Every structure is written in structure tokens, then in C-alpha cells.
Amino acid sequence: MPGTPEHKPETIIAFDFGLRRIGVAVGQQVTRSASAIGVVANSSAGPDWQSVDRIIADWRPARLIVGVPSHADGTPSDFTARVLRFMDELRRYGRPVESTDENFSSREAGQMLAAQRALGLRGRVRKENIDSTAAVLIAERWLGKAGPGNPRENGTNLV
């Protein structure tokens, strides 16, 4: 039961992995909502782990969520192996690392931000905004599936 000693609401950090940038968002089980934090640089040398270190230290999440892409039929995409390697590297923080579907999150984020711009609610849409908004969508998908007593109960994957 939520709020009991057996179940404390959790803070999560969600990542939208990309080759140049990794979108990052923080989510709360209490509200089942998330907010963009920003992006972490990524390159052929790997992610900016110092930035990830700061995010983990600042937010102290109970678990880390990563959006994993797949083809429409559910088979892994060419990009999936890179995302799974990133997930393995996140284990250095000693927290559960889980995955959720991220298909079309960047496209959906771009459409949402473009609609806000068209309504005059925001200025220019930058790629960094799309990446961090995609991370928000990933977090909210996971939070929407997480059962109140067991975050893995309703179909999320522990990878």
C-alpha cells in the first residue's frame, strides 16, 4: 500500500540515449509525472559521466530508467545494443536499472514542442529540448506502468 513503510514513493531518473546527447528527466511515483533536467553530452569517448554523477548525487533516485528502441514488430533495432551497453554502465551507481519502450519518443517530443511553439507558448525548439522532453515521455511511460507496490509489476523490464 502506498505510503506504508513497505512502500516509499520513489524518485527516478530517466534517460533518452543518443549518440551526441542523452536526454535526462526526473520523475516521481507520487505524482506519476516527470520534468526535464536537460542533456548530458555523449561522444565516441562515451557519456559525460561527471554530469551523470552530479545528477545522481543531486536527485538521489531509487532507480534509473532507460528508453530502449525496437522495431515495430518488437525486435531489437541496430541501436539497441548501444543502449543496453549504456544501461550496463549505469549499474556503477548501485541502483536498479530498468528499461521501457522508447519508440517514437523523440518524434513525439518534437511534435509536442512544435505545437507549443505554434501556440506561442515557447520559443525556438532546440535538439536539446527534444532530447530532454523525450526523457520526460520515457519517465512518464514507466511511471504509468509501475504498480504502486512493485515498480516492475505491470510490464516494465528489469534489464
C-alpha positions in Angstrom: 0.0 0.0 0.0 1.4 3.4 -0.9 2.7 5.5 2.0 3.3 2.5 4.2 6.8 1.6 5.5 6.9 -1.2 2.9 6.5 1.2 0.0 8.0 4.6 -0.1 7.3 6.6 -3.2 10.4 6.8 -5.4 12.2 9.3 -7.4 13.5 8.0 -10.8 15.9 9.4 -13.4 15.0 8.6 -17.0 17.4 8.7 -19.9 16.8 9.1 -23.7 20.1 7.7 -25.1 21.6 9.3 -28.2 24.9 9.3 -29.9 25.5 13.1 -29.3 23.2 13.8 -26.4 21.4 11.9 -23.7 18.2 13.5 -22.6 17.6 13.3 -18.8 14.4 13.7 -16.8 13.4 13.2 -13.1 10.1 11.5 -12.2 8.1 11.0 -9.1 6.0 8.0 -8.3 3.7 10.1 -6.1 2.5 12.3 -8.9 3.4 9.9 -11.7 4.8 12.8 -13.6 8.3 13.9 -14.7 10.2 17.1 -15.5 13.1 17.6 -17.9 16.6 18.1 -16.3 18.5 18.7 -19.5 21.0 16.7 -21.5 24.3 15.0 -20.9 26.9 15.1 -23.7 27.8 11.8 -25.4 30.5 11.1 -27.9 32.6 8.3 -29.3 34.5 8.5 -26.0 31.3 7.8 -24.1 28.9 9.8 -21.9 29.9 12.7 -19.8 30.0 10.6 -16.6 30.8 13.6 -14.4 27.5 15.2 -15.4 25.7 11.9 -14.7 27.5 11.7 -11.3 26.2 15.2 -10.4 22.6 14.3 -11.4 22.6 11.1 -9.4 24.1 12.9 -6.4 21.6 15.8 -6.6 18.4 13.8 -7.1 19.4 10.5 -5.3 17.0 8.4 -7.4 15.9 5.0 -6.3 16.2 3.6 -9.8 17.3 4.6 -13.3 15.1 4.1 -16.3 16.4 4.0 -19.9 14.3 4.1 -23.1 15.1 1.1 -25.3 14.2 1.3 -29.0 12.9 -1.6 -31.1 11.4 -2.2 -34.5 7.6 -2.0 -34.9 7.5 -5.8 -34.6 9.3 -5.7 -31.3 12.7 -7.0 -32.5 15.8 -5.1 -31.4 17.0 -2.3 -33.6 20.6 -1.7 -34.7 20.8 0.9 -31.9 19.5 -1.4 -29.1 23.0 -2.9 -28.4 24.4 0.6 -27.7 21.5 1.4 -25.3 22.0 -1.9 -23.5 25.7 -1.1 -23.0 24.8 2.3 -21.6 22.4 0.5 -19.2 25.1 -1.8 -18.1 27.4 1.2 -17.4 24.7 2.8 -15.3 24.9 -0.1 -12.9 28.0 1.7 -11.4 25.6 3.7 -9.3 24.3 0.7 -7.4 20.7 1.3 -8.3 18.2 -0.8 -10.2 18.4 0.0 -13.9 15.2 -0.7 -15.8 14.0 -0.2 -19.4 10.9 0.9 -21.0 9.8 1.3 -24.6 11.1 4.5 -26.2 9.8 4.1 -29.7 8.9 7.4 -31.3 9.6 9.3 -28.0 11.9 11.8 -29.8 9.4 12.3 -32.7 6.5 12.7 -30.2 8.6 15.2 -28.1 9.4 17.2 -31.3 5.8 17.3 -32.2 4.7 18.4 -28.7 7.3 21.2 -28.6 6.5 22.4 -32.1 2.8 22.6 -31.2 3.7 24.6 -28.1 5.8 27.0 -30.3 2.9 27.3 -32.8 0.6 28.4 -29.9 3.2 30.9 -28.7 3.9 29.0 -25.5 7.6 28.6 -26.2 10.5 29.9 -28.3 12.7 28.1 -30.7 12.8 24.3 -30.3 16.4 23.1 -29.9 17.6 19.5 -30.2 18.4 19.6 -26.5 14.8 20.4 -25.7 13.6 17.4 -27.8 16.0 15.1 -26.1 15.1 16.1 -22.6 11.4 16.1 -23.4 11.8 12.6 -24.8 13.3 11.6 -21.5 10.2 13.0 -19.8 8.0 10.8 -22.0 10.1 7.8 -21.2 9.8 8.5 -17.4 6.1 9.0 -17.7 5.6 5.8 -19.6 7.5 3.9 -16.9 5.6 5.6 -14.1 2.3 4.9 -15.9 3.1 1.2 -15.9 4.7 0.9 -12.4 2.4 -0.7 -9.9 2.0 1.0 -6.5 3.7 -1.7 -4.5 6.1 -3.1 -7.1 7.5 -0.9 -9.9 8.2 -4.0 -12.0 4.7 -5.4 -11.5 3.0 -4.2 -14.6 5.2 -5.0 -17.6 8.3 -2.9 -17.1 11.5 -4.7 -17.8 14.4 -5.2 -15.4 17.4 -5.4 -17.7 
